[in-house]
């Protein structure tokens, strides 16, 4: 899994808020995916 930030300039305050919200949402989503994967894998090896 890779993450990349491109060099773009966001000049509109509305779009900047939308981009910030999108980045926070994607961070939370990816954190949940990683946590669930670790939980499932550790559950498989604990039995």
C-alpha distance matrix in Angstrom:
0.0 3.8 7.0 10.3 13.8 16.4 20.0 21.9 24.9 25.5 29.3 30.0 29.9 29.1 26.1 24.9 25.3 23.4 20.5 20.6 20.8 17.8 15.7 17.1 16.6 12.9 12.6 14.8 13.0 9.6 12.0 13.9 11.2 10.3 14.1 15.1 13.0 14.7 17.9 18.0 17.3 19.9 22.2 22.2 23.2 25.8 28.2
3.8 0.0 3.8 6.7 10.3 12.9 16.4 18.5 21.6 22.6 26.3 27.3 27.5 27.1 23.9 22.5 23.3 21.7 18.4 18.7 19.5 16.6 14.1 16.1 16.2 12.5 12.3 15.2 14.0 10.8 13.2 15.8 13.7 12.9 16.5 18.0 16.3 17.7 21.0 21.4 20.7 23.1 25.6 25.8 26.6 29.0 31.6
7.0 3.8 0.0 3.8 6.9 9.9 13.4 15.3 18.2 19.0 22.7 23.7 23.8 23.6 20.4 18.9 19.8 18.4 15.0 15.2 16.4 13.7 10.9 13.3 13.9 10.4 10.2 13.6 13.1 10.4 12.8 15.7 14.4 13.9 17.3 19.0 18.1 19.4 22.4 23.3 23.0 25.1 27.5 28.1 29.0 31.2 33.9
10.3 6.7 3.8 0.0 3.8 6.3 9.8 12.0 15.1 16.4 20.1 21.6 22.1 22.2 18.9 17.4 18.9 17.8 14.1 14.8 16.6 14.1 11.4 14.4 15.5 12.4 12.5 16.2 15.9 13.7 16.1 19.0 18.0 17.6 20.9 22.7 21.8 23.1 26.1 27.0 26.8 28.8 31.3 31.9 32.7 34.9 37.6
13.8 10.3 6.9 3.8 0.0 3.8 6.7 8.6 11.5 12.9 16.6 18.2 18.8 19.3 16.1 14.2 16.2 15.5 11.7 12.5 15.0 12.9 10.3 13.6 15.3 12.8 13.0 16.7 17.0 15.5 17.6 20.6 20.1 20.0 22.9 24.9 24.5 25.7 28.5 29.7 29.7 31.5 33.9 34.8 35.7 37.7 40.5
16.4 12.9 9.9 6.3 3.8 0.0 3.8 5.9 9.4 11.4 15.0 17.1 18.4 19.0 15.6 14.3 16.9 16.1 12.5 14.0 16.7 14.6 12.8 16.3 17.8 15.6 16.3 19.9 20.0 18.7 21.1 23.9 23.3 23.4 26.4 28.2 27.7 29.1 31.9 32.9 32.9 34.9 37.3 38.0 39.0 41.0 43.8
20.0 16.4 13.4 9.8 6.7 3.8 0.0 3.8 6.8 9.8 12.9 15.6 17.2 18.5 15.3 13.8 17.0 16.8 13.4 14.9 18.0 16.5 14.8 18.2 20.1 18.4 18.9 22.5 23.0 21.9 24.0 26.9 26.6 26.6 29.5 31.5 31.1 32.4 35.2 36.3 36.3 38.2 40.6 41.4 42.3 44.3 47.1
21.9 18.5 15.3 12.0 8.6 5.9 3.8 0.0 3.7 6.4 9.6 12.2 14.2 15.3 12.1 11.1 14.6 14.3 11.3 13.4 16.5 15.2 14.3 17.7 19.4 18.2 19.2 22.6 23.1 22.5 24.8 27.4 27.3 27.8 30.5 32.3 32.3 33.8 36.3 37.4 37.8 39.7 41.9 42.8 44.0 45.9 48.6
24.9 21.6 18.2 15.1 11.5 9.4 6.8 3.7 0.0 3.8 6.2 9.3 11.4 13.2 10.6 9.4 13.2 13.7 11.3 13.1 16.4 15.9 15.3 18.3 20.3 19.8 20.7 23.8 24.7 24.5 26.5 29.1 29.5 30.0 32.5 34.4 34.7 36.1 38.4 39.7 40.3 42.0 44.1 45.3 46.5 48.1 50.9
25.5 22.6 19.0 16.4 12.9 11.4 9.8 6.4 3.8 0.0 3.8 5.9 7.9 9.4 7.0 6.0 9.8 10.5 8.8 10.7 13.8 13.7 13.8 16.6 18.4 18.5 19.7 22.4 23.4 23.8 25.7 28.0 28.6 29.6 31.7 33.5 34.2 35.7 37.7 39.1 40.0 41.7 43.5 44.9 46.3 47.7 50.4
29.3 26.3 22.7 20.1 16.6 15.0 12.9 9.6 6.2 3.8 0.0 3.8 6.5 8.9 7.8 7.3 10.8 12.1 11.5 13.0 15.8 16.5 16.8 19.2 21.1 21.6 22.8 25.3 26.4 27.1 28.8 31.0 31.9 32.9 34.9 36.7 37.6 39.0 40.9 42.4 43.4 45.0 46.7 48.3 49.7 51.0 53.7
30.0 27.3 23.7 21.6 18.2 17.1 15.6 12.2 9.3 5.9 3.8 0.0 3.8 5.5 5.4 6.1 8.7 10.0 10.5 12.2 14.3 15.2 16.4 18.4 19.9 20.9 22.4 24.4 25.5 26.7 28.5 30.3 31.4 32.8 34.5 36.0 37.2 38.9 40.4 41.9 43.2 44.8 46.3 47.9 49.6 50.7 53.3
29.9 27.5 23.8 22.1 18.8 18.4 17.2 14.2 11.4 7.9 6.5 3.8 0.0 3.8 5.5 5.0 6.2 8.7 9.8 10.4 12.3 14.1 15.2 16.5 18.3 19.9 21.0 22.7 24.2 25.6 26.9 28.7 30.2 31.5 32.9 34.6 36.1 37.5 38.8 40.5 42.0 43.3 44.8 46.7 48.3 49.2 51.8
29.1 27.1 23.6 22.2 19.3 19.0 18.5 15.3 13.2 9.4 8.9 5.5 3.8 0.0 3.8 5.4 5.3 6.3 8.7 9.9 10.7 12.4 14.4 15.5 16.6 18.4 20.1 21.4 22.5 24.4 25.9 27.2 28.7 30.4 31.7 33.0 34.7 36.4 37.5 39.0 40.7 42.2 43.3 45.2 47.0 47.9 50.3
26.1 23.9 20.4 18.9 16.1 15.6 15.3 12.1 10.6 7.0 7.8 5.4 5.5 3.8 0.0 3.8 5.4 4.9 6.0 8.5 9.7 10.3 12.2 14.2 15.1 16.2 18.1 19.9 20.7 22.2 24.1 25.6 26.6 28.3 30.0 31.3 32.6 34.4 35.8 37.1 38.6 40.3 41.6 43.2 45.0 46.2 48.6
24.9 22.5 18.9 17.4 14.2 14.3 13.8 11.1 9.4 6.0 7.3 6.1 5.0 5.4 3.8 0.0 3.8 5.4 5.1 6.1 8.6 9.8 10.5 12.3 14.1 15.2 16.4 18.4 19.8 20.9 22.4 24.4 25.6 26.9 28.5 30.2 31.5 32.9 34.4 36.0 37.4 38.8 40.3 42.1 43.7 44.7 47.4
25.3 23.3 19.8 18.9 16.2 16.9 17.0 14.6 13.2 9.8 10.8 8.7 6.2 5.3 5.4 3.8 0.0 3.8 5.4 5.0 6.1 8.5 9.8 10.5 12.1 14.1 15.3 16.6 18.2 19.9 21.0 22.6 24.3 25.8 26.9 28.5 30.2 31.6 32.8 34.5 36.2 37.4 38.7 40.7 42.4 43.2 45.7
23.4 21.7 18.4 17.8 15.5 16.1 16.8 14.3 13.7 10.5 12.1 10.0 8.7 6.3 4.9 5.4 3.8 0.0 3.8 5.4 5.1 6.1 8.6 10.0 10.5 12.2 14.2 15.4 16.3 18.2 19.9 21.1 22.4 24.3 25.7 26.9 28.4 30.3 31.4 32.7 34.5 36.1 37.2 38.9 40.9 41.8 44.2
20.5 18.4 15.0 14.1 11.7 12.5 13.4 11.3 11.3 8.8 11.5 10.5 9.8 8.7 6.0 5.1 5.4 3.8 0.0 3.8 5.5 5.0 6.2 8.7 9.8 10.4 12.2 14.3 15.1 16.3 18.2 19.9 20.9 22.4 24.1 25.6 26.8 28.5 30.0 31.4 32.8 34.4 35.8 37.4 39.1 40.3 42.8
20.6 18.7 15.2 14.8 12.5 14.0 14.9 13.4 13.1 10.7 13.0 12.2 10.4 9.9 8.5 6.1 5.0 5.4 3.8 0.0 3.8 5.4 5.2 6.3 8.6 9.9 10.6 12.5 14.2 15.4 16.5 18.5 20.0 21.2 22.5 24.4 25.8 27.1 28.5 30.3 31.7 32.9 34.5 36.4 37.9 38.8 41.5
20.8 19.5 16.4 16.6 15.0 16.7 18.0 16.5 16.4 13.8 15.8 14.3 12.3 10.7 9.7 8.6 6.1 5.1 5.5 3.8 0.0 3.8 5.5 5.2 6.1 8.5 9.8 10.7 12.2 14.2 15.3 16.6 18.3 20.0 21.1 22.5 24.3 25.8 26.8 28.5 30.3 31.6 32.7 34.7 36.5 37.2 39.7
17.8 16.6 13.7 14.1 12.9 14.6 16.5 15.2 15.9 13.7 16.5 15.2 14.1 12.4 10.3 9.8 8.5 6.1 5.0 5.4 3.8 0.0 3.8 5.5 5.1 6.1 8.5 9.9 10.4 12.1 14.1 15.3 16.4 18.2 19.8 21.0 22.4 24.3 25.6 26.8 28.4 30.1 31.3 32.9 34.8 35.9 38.3
15.7 14.1 10.9 11.4 10.3 12.8 14.8 14.3 15.3 13.8 16.8 16.4 15.2 14.4 12.2 10.5 9.8 8.6 6.2 5.2 5.5 3.8 0.0 3.8 5.4 5.1 6.1 8.7 9.8 10.5 12.1 14.2 15.2 16.4 18.1 19.9 21.0 22.5 24.1 25.6 26.9 28.4 30.0 31.6 33.2 34.3 37.0
17.1 16.1 13.3 14.4 13.6 16.3 18.2 17.7 18.3 16.6 19.2 18.4 16.5 15.5 14.2 12.3 10.5 10.0 8.7 6.3 5.2 5.5 3.8 0.0 3.8 5.5 5.1 6.3 8.6 10.0 10.5 12.4 14.3 15.4 16.4 18.3 20.0 21.2 22.4 24.3 25.8 26.9 28.3 30.4 31.9 32.7 35.4
16.6 16.2 13.9 15.5 15.3 17.8 20.1 19.4 20.3 18.4 21.1 19.9 18.3 16.6 15.1 14.1 12.1 10.5 9.8 8.6 6.1 5.1 5.4 3.8 0.0 3.8 5.4 5.2 6.1 8.6 9.9 10.7 12.3 14.3 15.3 16.5 18.4 20.1 21.0 22.5 24.4 25.7 26.8 28.7 30.6 31.4 33.8
12.9 12.5 10.4 12.4 12.8 15.6 18.4 18.2 19.8 18.5 21.6 20.9 19.9 18.4 16.2 15.2 14.1 12.2 10.4 9.9 8.5 6.1 5.1 5.5 3.8 0.0 3.8 5.4 4.9 6.0 8.4 9.8 10.4 12.2 14.0 15.2 16.4 18.3 19.7 20.9 22.4 24.1 25.4 27.0 28.8 30.0 32.4
12.6 12.3 10.2 12.5 13.0 16.3 18.9 19.2 20.7 19.7 22.8 22.4 21.0 20.1 18.1 16.4 15.3 14.2 12.2 10.6 9.8 8.5 6.1 5.1 5.4 3.8 0.0 3.8 5.5 5.2 6.1 8.6 9.9 10.6 12.1 14.2 15.4 16.5 18.2 20.0 21.2 22.4 24.1 25.9 27.3 28.3 31.1
14.8 15.2 13.6 16.2 16.7 19.9 22.5 22.6 23.8 22.4 25.3 24.4 22.7 21.4 19.9 18.4 16.6 15.4 14.3 12.5 10.7 9.9 8.7 6.3 5.2 5.4 3.8 0.0 3.8 5.5 5.0 6.2 8.6 10.0 10.4 12.1 14.2 15.4 16.2 18.2 19.9 21.0 22.2 24.3 26.0 26.6 29.2
13.0 14.0 13.1 15.9 17.0 20.0 23.0 23.1 24.7 23.4 26.4 25.5 24.2 22.5 20.7 19.8 18.2 16.3 15.1 14.2 12.2 10.4 9.8 8.6 6.1 4.9 5.5 3.8 0.0 3.8 5.5 5.2 6.3 8.8 9.9 10.6 12.3 14.4 15.3 16.5 18.4 20.0 20.9 22.7 24.7 25.7 27.9
9.6 10.8 10.4 13.7 15.5 18.7 21.9 22.5 24.5 23.8 27.1 26.7 25.6 24.4 22.2 20.9 19.9 18.2 16.3 15.4 14.2 12.1 10.5 10.0 8.6 6.0 5.2 5.5 3.8 0.0 3.8 5.4 5.0 6.2 8.5 9.8 10.5 12.3 14.1 15.3 16.5 18.2 19.8 21.2 22.9 24.2 26.7
12.0 13.2 12.8 16.1 17.6 21.1 24.0 24.8 26.5 25.7 28.8 28.5 26.9 25.9 24.1 22.4 21.0 19.9 18.2 16.5 15.3 14.1 12.1 10.5 9.9 8.4 6.1 5.0 5.5 3.8 0.0 3.8 5.5 5.2 6.1 8.5 9.9 10.6 12.1 14.2 15.4 16.4 18.1 20.1 21.4 22.3 25.1
13.9 15.8 15.7 19.0 20.6 23.9 26.9 27.4 29.1 28.0 31.0 30.3 28.7 27.2 25.6 24.4 22.6 21.1 19.9 18.5 16.6 15.3 14.2 12.4 10.7 9.8 8.6 6.2 5.2 5.4 3.8 0.0 3.8 5.5 5.0 6.0 8.4 9.9 10.3 12.0 14.1 15.2 16.1 18.2 20.1 20.8 23.1
11.2 13.7 14.4 18.0 20.1 23.3 26.6 27.3 29.5 28.6 31.9 31.4 30.2 28.7 26.6 25.6 24.3 22.4 20.9 20.0 18.3 16.4 15.2 14.3 12.3 10.4 9.9 8.6 6.3 5.0 5.5 3.8 0.0 3.8 5.5 5.2 6.1 8.7 9.9 10.5 12.2 14.2 15.2 16.6 18.6 19.9 22.1
10.3 12.9 13.9 17.6 20.0 23.4 26.6 27.8 30.0 29.6 32.9 32.8 31.5 30.4 28.3 26.9 25.8 24.3 22.4 21.2 20.0 18.2 16.4 15.4 14.3 12.2 10.6 10.0 8.8 6.2 5.2 5.5 3.8 0.0 3.8 5.5 5.1 6.2 8.6 10.0 10.6 12.2 14.1 15.5 16.8 18.2 20.9
14.1 16.5 17.3 20.9 22.9 26.4 29.5 30.5 32.5 31.7 34.9 34.5 32.9 31.7 30.0 28.5 26.9 25.7 24.1 22.5 21.1 19.8 18.1 16.4 15.3 14.0 12.1 10.4 9.9 8.5 6.1 5.0 5.5 3.8 0.0 3.8 5.4 5.2 6.1 8.6 10.0 10.5 12.1 14.3 15.6 16.3 19.0
15.1 18.0 19.0 22.7 24.9 28.2 31.5 32.3 34.4 33.5 36.7 36.0 34.6 33.0 31.3 30.2 28.5 26.9 25.6 24.4 22.5 21.0 19.9 18.3 16.5 15.2 14.2 12.1 10.6 9.8 8.5 6.0 5.2 5.5 3.8 0.0 3.8 5.5 5.0 6.1 8.5 9.8 10.3 12.3 14.4 15.2 17.3
13.0 16.3 18.1 21.8 24.5 27.7 31.1 32.3 34.7 34.2 37.6 37.2 36.1 34.7 32.6 31.5 30.2 28.4 26.8 25.8 24.3 22.4 21.0 20.0 18.4 16.4 15.4 14.2 12.3 10.5 9.9 8.4 6.1 5.1 5.4 3.8 0.0 3.8 5.4 5.2 6.1 8.5 9.8 10.7 12.6 14.2 16.4
14.7 17.7 19.4 23.1 25.7 29.1 32.4 33.8 36.1 35.7 39.0 38.9 37.5 36.4 34.4 32.9 31.6 30.3 28.5 27.1 25.8 24.3 22.5 21.2 20.1 18.3 16.5 15.4 14.4 12.3 10.6 9.9 8.7 6.2 5.2 5.5 3.8 0.0 3.8 5.5 5.2 6.0 8.4 10.0 10.8 12.1 14.9
17.9 21.0 22.4 26.1 28.5 31.9 35.2 36.3 38.4 37.7 40.9 40.4 38.8 37.5 35.8 34.4 32.8 31.4 30.0 28.5 26.8 25.6 24.1 22.4 21.0 19.7 18.2 16.2 15.3 14.1 12.1 10.3 9.9 8.6 6.1 5.0 5.4 3.8 0.0 3.8 5.6 5.2 6.0 8.7 10.1 10.4 13.0
18.0 21.4 23.3 27.0 29.7 32.9 36.3 37.4 39.7 39.1 42.4 41.9 40.5 39.0 37.1 36.0 34.5 32.7 31.4 30.3 28.5 26.8 25.6 24.3 22.5 20.9 20.0 18.2 16.5 15.3 14.2 12.0 10.5 10.0 8.6 6.1 5.2 5.5 3.8 0.0 3.8 5.5 5.0 6.3 8.9 10.0 11.7
17.3 20.7 23.0 26.8 29.7 32.9 36.3 37.8 40.3 40.0 43.4 43.2 42.0 40.7 38.6 37.4 36.2 34.5 32.8 31.7 30.3 28.4 26.9 25.8 24.4 22.4 21.2 19.9 18.4 16.5 15.4 14.1 12.2 10.6 10.0 8.5 6.1 5.2 5.6 3.8 0.0 3.8 5.3 5.2 6.6 8.8 10.9
19.9 23.1 25.1 28.8 31.5 34.9 38.2 39.7 42.0 41.7 45.0 44.8 43.3 42.2 40.3 38.8 37.4 36.1 34.4 32.9 31.6 30.1 28.4 26.9 25.7 24.1 22.4 21.0 20.0 18.2 16.4 15.2 14.2 12.2 10.5 9.8 8.5 6.0 5.2 5.5 3.8 0.0 3.8 5.4 5.2 6.1 9.2
22.2 25.6 27.5 31.3 33.9 37.3 40.6 41.9 44.1 43.5 46.7 46.3 44.8 43.3 41.6 40.3 38.7 37.2 35.8 34.5 32.7 31.3 30.0 28.3 26.8 25.4 24.1 22.2 20.9 19.8 18.1 16.1 15.2 14.1 12.1 10.3 9.8 8.4 6.0 5.0 5.3 3.8 0.0 3.8 5.5 5.2 7.0
22.2 25.8 28.1 31.9 34.8 38.0 41.4 42.8 45.3 44.9 48.3 47.9 46.7 45.2 43.2 42.1 40.7 38.9 37.4 36.4 34.7 32.9 31.6 30.4 28.7 27.0 25.9 24.3 22.7 21.2 20.1 18.2 16.6 15.5 14.3 12.3 10.7 10.0 8.7 6.3 5.2 5.4 3.8 0.0 3.8 5.7 6.3
23.2 26.6 29.0 32.7 35.7 39.0 42.3 44.0 46.5 46.3 49.7 49.6 48.3 47.0 45.0 43.7 42.4 40.9 39.1 37.9 36.5 34.8 33.2 31.9 30.6 28.8 27.3 26.0 24.7 22.9 21.4 20.1 18.6 16.8 15.6 14.4 12.6 10.8 10.1 8.9 6.6 5.2 5.5 3.8 0.0 3.8 5.6
25.8 29.0 31.2 34.9 37.7 41.0 44.3 45.9 48.1 47.7 51.0 50.7 49.2 47.9 46.2 44.7 43.2 41.8 40.3 38.8 37.2 35.9 34.3 32.7 31.4 30.0 28.3 26.6 25.7 24.2 22.3 20.8 19.9 18.2 16.3 15.2 14.2 12.1 10.4 10.0 8.8 6.1 5.2 5.7 3.8 0.0 3.8
28.2 31.6 33.9 37.6 40.5 43.8 47.1 48.6 50.9 50.4 53.7 53.3 51.8 50.3 48.6 47.4 45.7 44.2 42.8 41.5 39.7 38.3 37.0 35.4 33.8 32.4 31.1 29.2 27.9 26.7 25.1 23.1 22.1 20.9 19.0 17.3 16.4 14.9 13.0 11.7 10.9 9.2 7.0 6.3 5.6 3.8 0.0
